[in-house]
Amino acid sequence: MTLELDADRKAVFATADQEVQACARSDVAAYFAVLAEDAVYLAPNTAPKKGQELRRWLQEFLEGFRIEWVEYTHGDSEIRGRLAYHDYSYAWRVSPRSGPDGPVTRGKGLLVLRKESDGAWKIVRNVWNANPAPQGK
């Protein structure tokens, strides 16, 4: 692996970590800082979100819910020029801010990132879904 590729891989992981940390702190500004201007989210059970609609949707989520990351595991990453994909698995508890704790949900996802002209890796696509609950639970 070349030094540049190794540095890019570390930067991709760092961007994913920043996204997770921003969620945990409900920090809207920090979350938006890791998104590309043309980001599109393909969230479960809803239409794709992009542009101002995506930003409103994310802000409502981050301000309306408490996010507790139980586990976040980096998976494979592949970098091709200025694009990278990064898969991950997670376990999190998402609870209403003024309500009881929600259940822990486990799932997997895929980030597509682009290296911007300033050298920062930004999220351009995010797609995820929950794993089925184990039988009998």
NORZI-V403066 format. One line per field, one symbol per residue. ss: DSSP state (~ for helix, > for strand, _ for the rest). burial: b if it has 16 or more other C-alpha atoms within 10 Angstrom, else e. A space follows every 10 residues. Layout:
# NORZI-V403066
ss: ???
burial: ???
This chain:
# NORZI-V403066
ss: __~~~~~~~~ ~~~~~~~~~~ ~~~~~__~~~ ~~~_>>>>>> >>______>> ~~~~~~~~~~ ~~~~>>>>>> >>>>>>>>>> __>>>>>>>> >>>>>>____ ___>>>>>>> >>>>>_____ >>>>>>>>>> _______
burial: eeeeeeebbe bbbebbbbbb bbbbebebee bbebbbeebb bbeeeeeebb eeebbeebbe bbeebbbbbe ebeeeebebe eebbbbbbbb bbbbbeeeee eeeebbbbbb bbbbbeeeeb bbbbbbbbbe eeeeeee
